[in-house]
Amino acid sequence: MTATASPPLPVAATPRPARGFWIASAVLALFSTAASSPSPLYGVYAERWSFSPATLTLVFAVYAFALLSALLLFGTLSDAVGRKPTVLGAIAILSAALCVFIAADGVAWLFVARTLQGFATGLSTAAVSAWLLDLQPASRPARAALVNASFSTGGLALGAIYSGVLVQYGPEQRRLVYAGLLVVCAGLALMTWRKVDETRRQSGRVRPHLHVGVPPAARGAFLAVLPCLASTWSIAGLYLSLGPTLTLSLGHSDNHLIGATAVTVLCGVGAAASAVVQHAQPRRVMLSGCVWLLVGVLVAAVAITASSLWLFLTSTVVAGVGFGIAFLGALRTLVALATPDERGALVAAIYTAAYLSFSIPAIVAGLLATHAGVRDTAIGYSITVAVLAGTALITTARVGRRPHPGMPTPMQGEETSNCAII
């Protein structure tokens, strides 16, 4: 998308109060929490409306396609119309999606709800990320990047456990989850409107345009890092789509809280691990993450074969570390190879590869699970991810050892400022 970007408001007009930064952070967490909240309910929907794992994964994946469309076409909308209108509009669309979930009386409703939810999340992603950079304290230049990485992944963990508890122990299991999120949407919209300062002048000139590309200096590295992107995001896709069903099968249980555990562990551990290694050398972080992921998914394959829930959850902890740090290292490694003017298009290319890896393998797994069963499909999926992680170790071994001549080093806190939300 191209739009005439307005300059930031003068410093004197943007006091950047701490409360504004943390309200924007809460909005980021809201979208991430809402993204994973349907996961523990997929099995309930499938049983109630008698649809197959293939349909389940399509419902899951349509979110990613809608998110990508909004992110790529309207990623700079907040530069033209302002951060606040863009974020409030995204919250309004998310609220509409939650209302559709509440009213859902068939699988078609789920497709509509997930499409709206994905579009709202894509619309908010760039706006909230940029707003956090605008509002972060000048004395803490890395705070926005850390919050962006940890709140988005941590929100996924929160959404799964929140939904699992309400679905298992609350009344109206298909509606209460979304009603609670709807209340939070209303509260955060009001706080955003009244308490957070606008930090961009409104030019009002908006023209959607697909802005994605890899600069010449980063093309070799991008191809080398693709297996890392594919392995990390494909395992996330498996856990968020079929993970609860698989976990319940391994535990021989119908407790939806247990079903949500694997998603919570994967994303929670990933968020914590990202925070721990945030200042480490990116290439080393990426390679270490691939090792953790490789070990984790191989142990997961053994656990599923042996029908051991506890071994599976242990493997999820290991894979969660790999999921969190491998992607963080890959993102920082690639962004360091682009000039500031090239970073927007490069980040869009990274997330295009990531979200396609997030959704397409999950759809394939759903199709296979319909015929071969969830367990056998998950074993094959885990082995495939292990092959990708092993390939990533080979292809990325030399990436990032030397900075490309003339390429500036990203400012601290800048590398992950565009982190998207699953």
Secondary structure, DSSP 8 states (H G I E B T S, - for coil): -B-----B--GGG----HHHHHHHHHHHHHHHHHHHTTGGGHHHHHHHHT--HHHHHHHHHHHHHHHHHHHHHHTTHHHHH-HHHHHHHHHHHHHHHHHHHHH--SHHHHHHHHHHHHHHHHHHHHHHHHHHHHHS-TT-TTHHHHHHHHHHHHHHHHHHHHHHHHHHHSSSTTTHHHHHHHHHHHHHHHHHHHHS---B------B--------GGGHHHHHHHHHHHHHHHHHHHHHHHTHHHHHHHHHT---HHHHHHHHHHHHHHHHHHHHHTTTS-HHHHHHHHHHHHHHHHHHHHHHHHTT-HHHHHHHHHHHHHHHHHHHHHHHHHHHTTS-HHHHHHHHHHHHHHHHHHHHHHHHHHHHHHHHH-HHHHHHHHHHHHHHHHHHHHHHTTTTTSS--TT-----TTTTTTT----
